[in-house]
Amino acid sequence: MSENASYWQANVRLMITCLVIWFVVSFGCGILLFDALNNIQLGGYKLGFWFAQQGSIYTFLFLIFFYAARMNSLDRKFGVNE
């Protein structure tokens, strides 16, 4: 496999991983598991409500910084950094 194909395969794998995590947190925890998570309190709020309102946003922000850091390391590894 060429180096370009390996780079893009690693890039796509990272993107898919981030999207799956975002989907699980926003759709899974915020919608599907909403009732089950409401039995747990976080800072005085029900956890299902927290995930639906704030948790998915915080997770998305974390994933942005995680993706940027991982892409910088991938770029250095494959010699395509700026």
JOGIUR-V286422 format. One record per pair of residues at least 24 apart in sequence whose ideal C-beta (glycine too) atoms are under 10 Angstrom apart, sorted by the first residue. I is the first residue (numbers start at 0). J is the second residue. Records with the same first field share a line. If there is no record, write none. Layout:
I = J / J
This chain:
2 = 77 / 78 / 79
3 = 77 / 79
5 = 73 / 76 / 77
6 = 73 / 74 / 76 / 77 / 78 / 79
7 = 77
9 = 69 / 70 / 73 / 76 / 77
10 = 66 / 69 / 70 / 73 / 74 / 77
12 = 73
13 = 65 / 66 / 69 / 70 / 73
14 = 66 / 69 / 70
16 = 62 / 65 / 66 / 69
17 = 58 / 59 / 61 / 62 / 63 / 65 / 66 / 69
18 = 62
20 = 58 / 59 / 61 / 62 / 65
21 = 55 / 58 / 59 / 61 / 62
22 = 55
23 = 55 / 58
24 = 50 / 54 / 55 / 56 / 57 / 58 / 59 / 61 / 62
25 = 50 / 51 / 54 / 55 / 56 / 58 / 59
26 = 55
27 = 55
28 = 54 / 55 / 58
29 = 53 / 54 / 55 / 58
30 = 55
